[in-house]
Amino acid sequence: MPNWGGGAKCGACEKTVYHAEEIQCNGRSFHKACFHCMACRKALDSTTVAAHESEIYCKVCYGRRYGPKGIGFGQGAGCLSTDTGEHLGLQFQQSPKPARAATTSNPSKFSTKFGESEKCPRCGKSVYAAEKVMGGGKPWHKTCFRCAICGKSLESTNVTDKDGELYCKGKWPQRLS
């Protein structure tokens, strides 16, 4: 039997939805203006909607309401939220905090692994990979990789290190005289 009322009923407002303004989701029709999250009222589209029975939600609210419970769950990789979902009527129970890990006994390995840079022996500032030159087993800035006597810029083929300082290959013996 034909629908003489003009179109399907909107799943949110129950008014008639005409084809030009219709969005379909989970077998139901919605006005474009009514297609928003039932919890936070955020506007939805086909990539952000999550349906539960006759209700539609944004993925964040859906995860809070129907996903695993706890801080940070139901939001996808890389997201951590401290929102407990209390505005959705959810009860939050905090679990005991885990014990802190013991500090590492080798700070240089820890520093390298977690992004803290090593220090240049000449200026004492951090040395990052883009400006790092190795000499005497230590990292140096390219601008600090100079002879301690004459100030000439050094290369791996013309460097001598003695007592933590860098010298031109021919300059170290001259320092003694």
ZAMAR-135557 format. One record per residue: x, y, z of N, C-alpha, C, O, CB in turn; residue in one letter. Coordinates in steps of 0.05 Angstrom, whole numbers, padded with zeros to 5 digits, always signed. Each point is the difference from the previous one (the first is absolute). Glycine has a CB too. Layout:
XYZXYZXYZXYZXYZa;...
***
This chain:
+00017-00024+00000-00017+00024+00000+00018+00025+00000+00019+00001+00016-00056-00026+00009m;+00032+00044-00042+00017+00024-00002-00002+00017+00025-00020+00001+00014+00014-00002-00064p;+00028+00016+00055+00001+00019+00022-00009+00027-00010+00016+00014-00013+00022-00040+00036n;-00063+00034-00018-00011+00025-00010+00010+00024+00016-00005+00023-00009-00035-00048-00007w;+00054+00021+00038+00009+00022+00016+00024+00014-00012+00009+00020+00011-00027-00043+00029g;+00030+00013-00061+00022+00013-00013+00027-00014+00004+00016+00002-00018-00041+00039+00024g;+00030-00054+00016+00026-00013+00004+00001-00014+00027-00020-00001+00015+00041+00036-00043g;+00002-00046+00034+00004-00015+00025+00001+00020+00023+00002+00024-00004+00024-00060-00020a;-00029+00026+00048+00001+00016+00024+00028+00001+00011+00015-00020-00001-00063+00008+00012k;+00056+00035-00002+00027+00004+00011+00003-00016+00026-00018+00000+00017+00021+00046-00038c;+00020-00059+00024+00005-00016+00024+00004+00017+00025+00000-00011+00022+00020-00024-00051g;-00015+00061+00026+00005+00017+00023-00025+00017+00007-00009+00000+00023+00057+00002-00036a;-00060+00011-00007-00022+00019+00006-00027-00012-00008-00021+00012+00007+00052+00026-00014c;-00032-00060-00007-00025-00014-00009-00016+00016-00021-00023-00007-00005+00022-00014+00050e;+00013+00042-00056-00014+00014-00022+00008-00012-00027+00019-00016-00001-00019+00058+00029k;-00015-00035-00048+00005-00011-00027+00027+00009-00011+00007+00023+00002-00057-00024-00010t;+00064-00018-00003+00026+00005-00013-00003-00003-00030-00006-00021-00009+00032+00005+00051v;-00021+00038-00056-00001-00001-00029+00027-00009-00011+00021+00004+00012-00057+00032-00013y;+00035-00047-00023+00024-00013-00011+00024+00019-00002+00023-00008+00005-00053-00021-00031h;+00026+00055+00020+00021+00019-00003+00016+00005+00026+00023+00009-00001-00049+00012-00036a;+00013-00025+00060+00013+00005+00025+00004-00025+00017+00004+00002+00024-00025+00043-00025e;+00019-00068-00012+00001-00026+00015+00029-00011+00003+00015+00000-00019-00061-00009+00001e;+00052+00000+00042+00024-00015+00006-00010-00026+00011-00015-00001+00019+00045+00042-00011i;-00020-00063-00019-00008-00027+00011+00022-00012+00016+00024+00002-00006-00053-00009-00033q;+00021-00004+00062+00019-00013+00018-00014-00023+00014-00021+00004+00013+00046+00039-00007c;-00014-00066-00008-00010-00024+00014-00029-00005-00007-00016-00008+00018+00048+00017+00019n;-00040-00005-00062-00027-00005-00009-00020+00022+00007-00024-00004-00005+00035-00044+00009g;-00002+00070+00007-00018+00021+00007+00007+00026-00015+00023+00003-00009-00029-00023+00055r;-00013+00038-00049+00005+00025-00013+00002+00023+00020-00013-00001+00021-00012-00017-00062s;+00041+00037+00034+00004+00024+00017+00001+00025-00017+00009-00002-00023+00016-00026+00058f;-00034+00051-00025+00005+00025-00012+00030+00006+00003+00013-00009+00019-00060+00027-00010h;+00059-00003-00027+00028+00007+00003+00004+00016+00026+00020-00004+00014-00014+00005-00064k;-00025+00016+00056+00002+00017+00025-00004-00017+00025+00008+00009+00022-00024+00030-00048a;+00003-00062+00024-00005-00017+00024+00022-00021+00004-00001-00015+00020-00048+00023-00026c;+00067-00011-00013+00020-00021+00001+00024+00009+00017+00021+00007-00010-00035-00023-00036f;+00009+00014+00073+00021+00007+00019-00001-00020+00023-00019-00014+00004+00015+00063-00017h;+00026-00049+00029+00003-00018+00022-00021+00004+00021-00006+00023+00007+00055-00024-00016c;-00062-00020+00018-00021+00002+00020+00010+00006+00028-00015+00006+00018-00011-00038-00045m;+00053+00031+00031+00011+00007+00026+00012+00028+00000-00007+00016+00018+00016-00065-00010a;+00009+00055-00026+00014+00026+00000-00010+00020-00020+00009+00023+00000+00031-00048+00016c;-00058+00016-00034-00012+00017-00021+00019+00008-00022-00006+00019-00015-00024-00002+00050r;+00053-00030-00037+00019+00006-00021-00011-00010-00027-00012-00021-00002+00051+00016+00034k;-00036+00022-00053-00009-00008-00027+00015-00025-00009+00024-00003+00004-00035+00052-00015a;-00003-00066-00003+00011-00026-00009+00001-00002-00030-00014+00015-00014-00003-00036+00056l;+00033+00003-00052+00000-00007-00028+00005-00030-00001+00002-00014+00020+00014+00060-00036d;-00013-00057-00008+00003-00029-00003+00025-00011+00012+00002-00024+00006-00028+00028-00047s;+00046+00013+00045+00026-00010+00012+00001+00003+00030+00017-00012+00013+00005+00024-00055t;-00040+00004+00054+00001+00004+00029-00023-00012+00015-00001+00002+00025+00025+00040-00035t;-00044-00053-00003-00023-00011+00013+00004-00028+00010+00014-00016-00013-00042+00045-00016v;+00016-00035+00052-00001-00027+00011-00029-00005+00010-00010+00016+00016+00060-00016-00003a;-00063-00020-00023-00028-00005+00007-00003-00022+00020+00015-00020+00000-00028+00035-00046a;-00006-00012+00064-00007-00020+00020-00030-00002+00001-00013+00018+00010+00055-00010+00018h;-00053-00030-00039-00029-00003-00003-00011+00024-00015+00007+00003-00023-00010-00030+00066e;-00015+00043-00031-00011+00022-00015+00014+00027+00006-00010+00021-00009-00034-00045+00010s;+00066+00023+00014+00014+00024+00008+00025+00004-00016+00013-00020-00008-00032+00016+00054e;+00027+00029-00051+00025+00006-00014+00018+00017+00018-00010+00017+00014-00013-00020-00059i;+00049-00003+00044+00020+00014+00017+00025+00006-00017+00004-00013-00021-00022-00010+00063y;+00033+00042-00032+00027+00003-00011+00016-00024+00011-00008-00012+00020+00005+00064-00024c;+00026-00058-00008+00015-00023+00009+00010+00002+00028+00002-00020+00014+00011+00013-00061k;-00006+00032+00056+00010+00004+00027-00022-00007+00021+00005-00015+00018+00027+00051-00035v;-00056-00024+00013-00022-00005+00019-00009-00029-00001-00007-00011+00020-00008+00059-00026c;+00015-00060-00018-00008-00028-00002+00020-00017+00016-00008-00018+00014-00012+00026-00060y;+00046-00002+00043+00020-00015+00015-00003+00003+00030+00003-00019+00015+00027+00024-00053g;-00037+00019+00047-00004+00005+00028-00024-00015+00011+00001-00011+00022+00021+00056-00027r;-00043-00045-00011-00025-00012+00009-00001-00030-00002-00009-00014+00018-00013+00056-00031r;+00033-00053-00009-00003-00028-00006+00026-00015-00002+00000-00025-00002-00042+00036-00021y;+00064+00003+00023+00026-00013-00002+00011-00009+00026-00014+00002+00021+00023+00025-00061g;+00016-00037+00041+00013-00008+00025+00001+00024+00019+00004+00023-00009+00023-00058-00015p;-00030+00030+00049-00001+00022+00020+00028+00006+00011+00016-00018+00003-00062+00005+00009k;+00052+00038-00008+00025+00009+00011+00011+00024-00015-00009+00005-00023+00019-00052+00038g;+00008+00061-00003+00011+00024-00013+00015-00008-00025+00017-00017+00001-00014+00041+00044i;-00009-00010-00067+00015-00004-00025-00011-00022-00018+00010-00002-00022+00029+00019+00047g;-00058-00032-00016-00010-00022-00017-00020+00011-00021-00013+00020+00005+00019-00052+00033f;-00008+00017-00060-00020+00005-00020+00005+00025-00017-00019+00010-00012-00012-00032+00042g;+00055+00032-00032+00005+00024-00015+00021-00004-00022+00006+00019-00014-00018+00007+00054q;+00023-00049-00043+00019-00005-00021+00028+00004+00009+00005+00010+00022-00039+00004-00055g;+00053-00022+00016+00028+00001+00007+00009+00029+00002-00008+00017-00015+00016-00060-00008a;+00010+00047+00042+00012+00026+00004-00017+00021+00015+00009+00022+00004+00014-00032-00046g;-00046+00002+00050-00017+00019+00015-00002-00008+00029-00004-00024+00006-00022+00034-00048c;+00028+00008+00059-00004-00005+00029-00016+00023+00011+00007+00023-00003+00036-00049+00007l;-00066+00019+00007-00017+00020+00011-00004-00005+00030-00001-00022+00009-00022+00027-00053s;+00022+00017+00059-00005-00003+00028-00029+00005+00006-00009+00001+00023+00055+00014-00012t;-00062-00012-00032-00029+00003+00004-00012-00026+00010+00004-00021-00013-00006+00056-00024d;-00011-00034+00059-00011-00024+00013-00027-00008-00011-00010-00022+00007+00036+00033+00034t;-00038+00006-00057-00027-00006-00011-00022+00005+00020-00023-00009-00005+00045-00024-00023g;-00018+00048+00049-00020+00006+00020-00024+00015-00012-00023-00004+00008+00058+00005+00027e;-00030+00016-00056-00022+00014-00012-00018-00019-00016-00023+00008-00007+00052+00033+00004h;-00021-00065-00001-00016-00020-00014-00014-00018+00021-00014-00019-00008+00045+00020-00031l;-00028+00005+00064-00012-00016+00021+00016-00025+00007-00011-00019+00012-00033+00035-00027g;+00069-00017+00008+00017-00023+00006+00014+00004+00026+00008+00022+00007-00002-00030-00056l;-00002-00014+00064+00015+00001+00025+00029-00006-00006+00006-00018-00015-00047+00003+00041q;+00059+00030-00013+00028-00004-00004+00012-00013+00025-00004+00011+00022+00007+00028-00054f;+00012-00061+00028+00014-00012+00023+00029-00001-00007+00008-00012-00020-00048-00016+00033q;+00056+00042+00003+00028+00002-00006+00014-00025+00011-00004-00008+00023+00003+00058-00021q;+00018-00062-00019+00015-00024+00008+00025+00010+00014+00009+00022-00005-00028-00050-00033s;+00031+00011+00054+00025+00008+00014+00022+00005-00020+00002-00013-00021-00015-00014+00061p;+00030+00047-00034+00022+00008-00018+00022-00021+00002+00006-00009+00022-00018+00058-00017k;+00024-00056-00028+00022-00020+00001+00025+00013+00012+00003+00025+00000-00022-00048-00041p;+00036+00006+00052+00025+00010+00012+00017+00011-00022+00000-00010-00022-00003-00024+00059a;+00018+00055-00030+00018+00012-00020+00024-00018-00005+00010-00014+00018-00024+00060-00003r;+00023-00046-00040+00022-00017-00008+00026+00012+00013+00002+00024+00004-00025-00037-00047a;+00041-00004+00050+00026+00008+00011+00015+00016-00021-00002-00006-00024+00003-00034+00055a;+00015+00059-00023+00016+00015-00019+00022-00017-00011+00009-00019+00013-00019+00061+00011t;+00018-00036-00048+00020-00016-00014+00027+00005+00012+00007+00021+00010-00034-00020-00052t;+00044-00022+00041+00027+00002+00011+00019+00011-00020+00023+00007+00006-00033-00044+00025s;+00002+00039-00057+00018+00010-00021-00014+00024-00013-00014-00004-00020+00034-00043+00013n;-00016+00071+00017-00014+00023-00011+00007+00006-00029-00018+00011-00014+00018+00006+00059p;+00023-00024-00055+00006+00006-00028-00017-00016-00019-00010+00010-00020+00057+00001+00033s;-00052-00037-00007-00018-00016-00016-00028+00010+00002-00015+00002-00020+00045-00042+00026k;-00039+00048+00019-00026+00010+00004-00004+00026-00016-00020+00004-00013+00019-00025+00059f;+00021+00039-00044-00002+00026-00014-00002-00004-00030-00016+00014-00013+00043+00007+00050s;-00011-00039-00048-00001-00004-00028-00027-00012-00009-00011+00008-00020+00061-00015+00021t;-00060-00012+00014-00025-00013-00007-00024+00019+00002-00018-00001-00017+00037-00042+00033k;-00019+00060+00004-00024+00017+00004+00004+00029-00008-00016+00017+00008+00005-00047+00029f;+00030+00036-00054+00002+00025-00013+00016+00022+00014+00003+00022-00012-00046-00034-00006g;+00054+00007+00041+00017+00020+00012+00027-00002-00014+00011-00021-00003-00035+00019+00048e;+00034+00025-00054+00025+00000-00016+00025+00000+00018-00001+00008+00023-00024+00015-00060s;+00047-00031+00025+00025+00001+00014+00011+00028-00001-00009+00016-00016+00018-00065+00004e;+00011+00055+00029+00011+00027+00002+00027+00002-00014+00016-00019+00000-00040+00025+00044k;+00029+00016-00057+00025+00006-00014+00021+00005+00021-00005+00017+00018-00019+00002-00059c;+00048-00032+00040+00021+00005+00020+00011+00029-00001+00009+00009+00021+00002-00057-00025p;-00013+00061-00018+00012+00027-00002-00019+00021+00011+00008+00016+00017+00017-00030-00057r;-00051+00015+00032-00018+00021+00009-00020-00009+00021-00013+00017+00013+00018+00003-00058c;-00008-00046+00049-00018-00010+00020-00029-00001-00008-00017-00007+00017+00049+00023+00016g;-00039-00008-00057-00027+00000-00009-00008-00026-00013+00018-00016-00007-00015+00065+00000k;-00029-00054+00003-00010-00025-00012+00010-00002-00029+00001+00019-00014-00041-00018+00045s;+00046-00026-00038+00008-00006-00028-00021-00017-00012-00006-00023+00009+00055+00026+00002v;-00062+00006-00032-00021-00014-00014+00012-00014-00025+00021+00008-00010-00056+00025+00027y;+00021-00053-00027+00010-00016-00022+00008+00016-00025+00020-00007-00012-00050-00030+00029a;+00016+00058-00024+00005+00015-00024+00027+00015+00002+00012+00006-00021-00061-00002+00014a;+00059+00002+00031+00024+00015+00003+00022-00016+00014+00020+00012+00008-00047+00029-00006e;+00024-00067+00000+00018-00017+00016+00024-00009-00017-00003-00010-00022-00036-00005+00049k;+00063+00018-00015+00025-00010-00011+00013-00015+00023+00002+00010+00022+00003+00028-00057v;+00004-00062+00029+00013-00016+00021+00030+00004-00001+00013-00001-00021-00050-00033+00019m;+00049+00038+00025+00029+00003+00003+00009-00007+00027-00011+00010+00020+00011+00026-00054g;+00019-00054+00036+00010-00009+00027-00022-00016+00015+00000+00000+00024+00031+00039-00023g;-00049-00051-00016-00022-00015+00012-00022+00017+00012-00017-00011+00015+00051-00024-00005g;-00034+00061-00016-00020+00018+00011-00014+00015-00022+00012+00004-00021+00015+00000+00063k;-00052+00005-00037-00014+00016-00020+00008+00029+00002+00002+00011+00022-00040-00044-00021p;+00042+00046-00024+00007+00028-00001-00019+00014-00020-00010-00012-00018+00059+00002+00030w;-00053+00036-00008-00013+00016-00020+00019+00004-00023+00025+00000+00004-00054+00024+00030h;+00019-00022-00058+00018+00005-00023+00016+00026+00004+00024+00001-00007-00056-00025-00024k;+00020+00044+00043+00014+00025+00005+00020-00001+00022+00019+00016+00001-00059+00007-00017t;+00037-00042+00035+00019-00004+00022+00022-00019-00007+00019-00003+00015-00056+00013+00017c;+00035-00025-00054+00019-00020-00008+00024+00014-00013+00004-00002-00024-00041-00033+00017f;+00053+00049+00024+00023+00016-00009+00024-00005+00017-00003-00010+00023-00028+00046-00039r;+00054-00030+00006+00025-00004+00015+00000+00019+00024-00006+00024-00003+00031-00038-00040c;-00017+00004+00066+00001+00016+00024+00022+00021+00000-00001+00019+00015-00017-00058+00009a;+00038+00035-00042+00023+00019-00001-00005+00022-00022+00000+00024+00006+00031-00061+00010i;-00036+00028-00041-00002+00020-00021-00028+00006-00008-00005+00020-00015+00048-00037-00001c;-00063+00002+00025-00028+00006-00007-00009-00010-00027-00022+00005-00008+00026+00034+00037g;+00014-00053-00043-00006-00010-00027-00022-00022+00002+00001-00017+00017+00046+00028-00033k;-00066-00010-00003-00021-00021-00002+00013-00027-00006+00018-00002-00017-00052+00037+00002s;+00025-00055+00029+00012-00027-00003-00017-00019-00015-00024+00004-00003+00047+00004+00046l;-00011-00029-00053-00013-00022-00013+00010-00026+00013+00020+00000+00013-00026+00026-00057e;-00008-00048+00039+00008-00025+00013+00028-00009-00009+00013-00015+00015-00061+00002-00013s;+00058+00023-00024+00027-00009-00010+00022+00017+00012+00023-00009-00001-00044-00006-00041t;+00016+00039+00053+00021+00017+00010-00003+00007+00029+00009+00022+00009-00004-00004-00055n;-00018-00035+00062-00005+00006+00028+00016-00018+00018+00004-00023-00005-00050+00039-00007v;+00055-00005+00034+00013-00015+00022-00014+00009+00026-00004+00024+00004+00049-00028-00029t;-00052-00015+00042-00012+00008+00025+00019-00008+00023+00011-00021+00000-00058+00016-00019d;+00049+00023+00038+00017-00004+00023-00013+00013+00024-00006+00024-00001+00049-00027-00027k;-00047-00011+00050-00012+00010+00024-00026+00014-00004-00006+00021+00012+00052-00016+00006d;-00063-00015-00036-00026+00011-00005-00001+00024-00018-00021+00012-00004+00010-00028+00048g;+00034+00024-00056+00001+00022-00018+00007-00010-00028+00012-00021-00003+00001+00053+00040e;-00020-00016-00057+00006-00007-00028+00022+00019-00011+00001+00023+00007-00049-00039-00014l;+00065+00004-00009+00022+00015-00012+00004-00009-00029-00008-00022-00007+00030+00026+00052y;-00010+00014-00061+00009-00008-00027+00021-00022+00005+00014+00000+00020-00024+00047-00041c;+00013-00065+00002+00019-00022+00003+00028+00010+00006+00014-00013+00016-00041-00014-00047k;+00036+00048+00019+00027+00010+00004+00003+00019+00024+00022+00006+00008-00016-00011-00056g;-00028+00014+00061+00002+00020+00021+00005-00011+00028+00012+00014+00016-00043+00013-00044k;+00023-00052+00034+00003-00010+00027+00029+00000+00010+00005+00009+00022-00045-00037-00030w;+00059+00019-00008+00028+00001+00010+00010+00029+00004+00016+00005+00017-00007-00048-00041p;-00019+00062+00008+00008+00028+00003-00009+00012+00026+00012+00019+00011-00014-00014-00060q;-00020-00015+00060-00011+00010+00025+00020-00004+00023+00000+00015+00020-00047-00024-00037r;+00062-00013+00016+00019-00006+00021+00024+00018+00001+00012+00004+00021-00027-00051-00025l;+00022+00060-00019+00024+00017+00000-00006+00028+00008+00018+00017+00000+00000-00045-00036s;
***
